[in-house]
Amino acid sequence: MKKFLFMMLAIPMVFAACSKDEAEPQPQPTPDPTPNPTLTLTSDAEMSFEANGGNGIITYTLTNPTEGVELTANCEADWISNLTAGDNVVFVVAANEGDARETTITVAYDTLSFDVTVKQAAKAEEPEDKTPKFTLTSEEVMEFGQNEAMGTITFELKNPIQGVNVTAKANVSWISQVTPQAEKIIFAVAANTGEAREGKITAKYGELSFEVTIKQVAYVAPTPVINLDNTVIEVAAEGGAQSIAYSVENAVEGVELTATCEAEWITNLTVANGNITFDVAASEESGMRSTTIVTAYGEVTKEINVSQLPANANPDMNYSNYIITQLEAKTTAADAWNIILYEKDEILGEMYTRISVKLSADNAMYITDGEYSVANGGITLNTSTNNSYSTYRYNGNAQDISDCTVEVTNDLENKTSTIKGTFTVGNTIFSFNYRGTVDGFVYEKIGDDGITSWDEFYIYSQWADTKYIVAKSSGIEMGIYLMKLGGKKSDPLAVGTYPVGEWESTTTRDYCDISSTRINGTLLVSGEFVVEEDAAGYKFTFDVVDENGTNWKGTYVGPITTK
């Protein structure tokens, strides 16, 4: 029995051994390939938003993602913000203030992508406002002079309501005739005879209104006007009684016309019954004389020019008054001056006559008291070789003066001068008379400290290494040329010492140009200018001598700017 069982167990083992030896080899199985990623848009490819914007969501599916690769979302439009790629792509659309617009959002995963178009509507138009609008378009405050006048207020009315009208009224009686018209309101302002005053005009349209303030200046009496029958009188040498009729416009109660004259040869000056009367004494002068009668009515004045022919007038000569509008004097040498008499011709305009005066002794401050004439050598005339002296109407129809007399009287205490005389041009003898401060005269003696009070002190011009400074003080005028070695036009005024000297081709120093710098028209010969810095700007001191031997010195402290 045991043998049988053993044999039964051995049989399969024999068959198994035979099968193994006879079977052919089998191929190994191939693993399945890795599937590619897929990216699919699952929401709409076009999204629309209203003008007020909002939030947007883009949905998608992504299969077989690749490790390490991220989904991205991009958009170039600046009105798309907070664009984020996650399980969904989300974004924010800004409100639209303009026209309709659109853009594209691109969603990408490696080489895969899809686009979504985003559109946004234009801003909706505001509904038209039909509410009435009543608006003032002219000034809220209107000002008027003292006289009666008409005024106009303008307004704009939008969306008027049928049957409703504009109304307007004033709160004071002196504003009247207040009348609304199409887009304006007209009114009248009465003349003011008292103090300054103020009123208001209120305009209404239904419940809408505006207010305009009306102001009127105080009454001011009109300025009186003096009317004279004649303002220029020429009297014969023998003199005599004269009369001029007058009247006054805008007369003031209690005010009377007066007349005054400083000339001793005008006497018995009277104002009465609409006439100004006076007597003119006989003349013993060799030249024509003239004076002024000043009429006054309160603060208003008017002049009468009276001239008188000379005694023993030459019948072959004409006589005329030279009416001076301005007089100035300039020194030309230690003992020489030019008197410049300005006039204004109706045709030729402003012109001047130059009279050259020769002093008996040096004086660069003013023309000393005395009588100057061609006969005594006090007046220098033009010659055939030099025409820089006495000339009539230099910038008009210039002519030489053939004879001239000048009388000068100075009042140094009051800083005034009287300069009168005659000059002859052709067959005409001109007389002139000036009283007042003479521009160019230095009435006050310069003290030990020199000139310290200035009217003007500035740089008139500049170029390369030169600053041209102009300084003026009570009749003194300085033209100073300061040369700075190596200086430039754009440089500020350089501090330092500038001695008066001549230009040299080998100059190695700063200096004041002796050939150009003048004080009251006279060149300098020695001295120096010193420029220092100061808290106020500059400290400018000088101590110089001119060609006339006059010593000039002074100090200026302050800014020196360019004009």
Secondary structure, 3 states (H helix, E strand, C coil): CHHHHHHHHHHHHHHHHHHHHHCCCCCCCCCCCCCCCEEEECCCCEEEECCCCEEEEECEEEECCCCCCCEEEECCCCCEEEEEECCCEEEEECCCCCCCEEEEEEEEECCEEEEEEEEECCCCCCCCCCCCEEEECCCCEEEECCCCEEEEEEEEEECCCCCCCEEEEECCCCEEEEEEECCEEEEEECCCCCCCEEEEEEEEECCEEEEEEEEECCCCCCCCEEEECCCEEEECCCCEEEEEEEEEECCCCCCCCEEECCCCCEEEEEEECCEEEEEECCCCCCCCEEEEEEEEECCEEEEEEEEECCCCCCCCCEEEECCCCEEEEEEEECCEEEEEEEEEECCCEEEEEEEEEECCCCCCCCCCCEEEECCCCCEEECCCCCCCCEEECCCCCCEECCEEEEEEEEECCCCEEEEEEEEEECCEEEEEEEEECCECCCCCCCCCCCECCCCEEEEEEEECCEEEEEEEECCEEEEEEEECCCCCCCCCCCCEEEEEECCCCCCCCCEEECCCCEECCEEEEEEEEEEEEECCEEEEEEEEEECCCCEEEEEEEECCCEC
